[in-house]
Amino acid sequence: MPRYDFRCLNCGHEYEKWVSYSQKEAVTCPQCESKQKEIIFKATVKGPIANSTCSPSSGFS
């Protein structure tokens, strides 16, 4: 079952729901119970996040 991120078009609340594709239209906002919503796409990060620093000077100017 996919997870969808929604934004309510009535009150602006953002929320997520695990719901089947066929049932996503029936989802209501948990704050105002409106069915007026849009699906929003958020960037996801998979795997560890590496800490990086600038590389030391290589002698070029």
MIVODREN-682785 format. One record per residue (C-alpha): residue number from 0; residue in three letters; x, y, z. Coordinates in steps of 0.2 Angstrom, whole numbers, plus 2048, in hexadecimal, padded with zeros to 3 digits. Example, Ala and Ser with C-alpha at 12.3 -4.5 7.8 and 13.67 -1.06 7.14 Angstrom:
2
<0; "Ala"; <83E; 7EA; 827>>
<1; "Ser"; <844; 7FB; 824>>
This chain:
61
<0; "Met"; <800; 800; 800>>
<1; "Pro"; <808; 811; 7FB>>
<2; "Arg"; <80A; 820; 806>>
<3; "Tyr"; <803; 830; 800>>
<4; "Asp"; <807; 842; 806>>
<5; "Phe"; <7F9; 84D; 804>>
<6; "Arg"; <7F5; 860; 806>>
<7; "Cys"; <7E4; 865; 80B>>
<8; "Leu"; <7DD; 873; 7FF>>
<9; "Asn"; <7D1; 879; 80C>>
<10; "Cys"; <7DC; 87C; 81B>>
<11; "Gly"; <7EE; 879; 814>>
<12; "His"; <7F2; 86B; 820>>
<13; "Glu"; <7FF; 85E; 81A>>
<14; "Tyr"; <7FD; 84C; 81F>>
<15; "Glu"; <802; 83A; 819>>
<16; "Lys"; <7F7; 82B; 817>>
<17; "Trp"; <7FB; 819; 813>>
<18; "Val"; <7EC; 815; 807>>
<19; "Ser"; <7E9; 80A; 7F8>>
<20; "Tyr"; <7E9; 813; 7E7>>
<21; "Ser"; <7D6; 810; 7E5>>
<22; "Gln"; <7D2; 818; 7F6>>
<23; "Lys"; <7DD; 827; 7F5>>
<24; "Glu"; <7CE; 832; 7EF>>
<25; "Ala"; <7C4; 82E; 7FF>>
<26; "Val"; <7D2; 834; 80B>>
<27; "Thr"; <7CD; 843; 815>>
<28; "Cys"; <7D7; 851; 81E>>
<29; "Pro"; <7DA; 84C; 830>>
<30; "Gln"; <7D8; 85E; 836>>
<31; "Cys"; <7C8; 864; 82C>>
<32; "Glu"; <7C2; 854; 824>>
<33; "Ser"; <7C2; 85C; 813>>
<34; "Lys"; <7C4; 850; 804>>
<35; "Gln"; <7CC; 85F; 7FA>>
<36; "Lys"; <7DE; 85A; 7F9>>
<37; "Glu"; <7ED; 859; 7EE>>
<38; "Ile"; <7FB; 84C; 7EE>>
<39; "Ile"; <80C; 854; 7F1>>
<40; "Phe"; <81C; 84C; 7ED>>
<41; "Lys"; <82A; 84D; 7FA>>
<42; "Ala"; <83C; 849; 7F7>>
<43; "Thr"; <842; 839; 800>>
<44; "Val"; <853; 834; 805>>
<45; "Lys"; <858; 822; 806>>
<46; "Gly"; <867; 81B; 80E>>
<47; "Pro"; <874; 824; 81A>>
<48; "Ile"; <877; 836; 818>>
<49; "Ala"; <88A; 839; 816>>
<50; "Asn"; <893; 848; 81F>>
<51; "Ser"; <89E; 850; 813>>
<52; "Thr"; <8AB; 85E; 814>>
<53; "Cys"; <8B4; 868; 808>>
<54; "Ser"; <8C3; 85F; 801>>
<55; "Pro"; <8D4; 866; 806>>
<56; "Ser"; <8DD; 872; 7FA>>
<57; "Ser"; <8E5; 869; 7EB>>
<58; "Gly"; <8F2; 877; 7E9>>
<59; "Phe"; <8E9; 87F; 7DA>>
<60; "Ser"; <8E5; 891; 7DB>>
